[in-house]
Amino acid sequence: MRLVQKLKQFERKYMFLKWATAEEYGKLKYVGYDFVEFDVINIDTMEYRETILINSQLILEVVVGGADIARIIAEISSQLPSVNKE
């Protein structure tokens, strides 16, 4: 199985991604045959910093779980507006 095939299962999920020249936390937006689209998150402010396109052959490491990822998900979830049903 190719990495891009496996990553396709994790579209729209938060993760840590390391590629040839950098490493960042963020949200995987799109997985294509030759590139992935990744929204980088500033982990101090929990705001999206930038969207980058990465050649899929340059990806070295992907982490989809763990304490840091859980913290990011909790922080972003706490910022969602609550819906009060009456």
C-alpha positions, 0 to 999 in steps of 0.5 A: 500500500502506498502512503497516499492511499493510507493518508486518504483515510485521514483526510480532514483529521488533525495530525503531526506531519514531518516532511523533507524540510519541516515539521508541523501540526495541522489538519490534512485537507486533501490527499492527491496522487502527487501532493497533499494539502495541509493546513498548518496550525499555530499550536500556541494560539490554535489558529490556522497559520497557512496552507501548504502543498507537499509533494507526497514523496517528501513525507517522512513521518505522520503521527495521527494520535498521541497526547499532543494531537488530543490536546489540539483536538480538545483546544479546537473543540472548546472554541466551537460555538455551543448550540443551545436547543430549546 
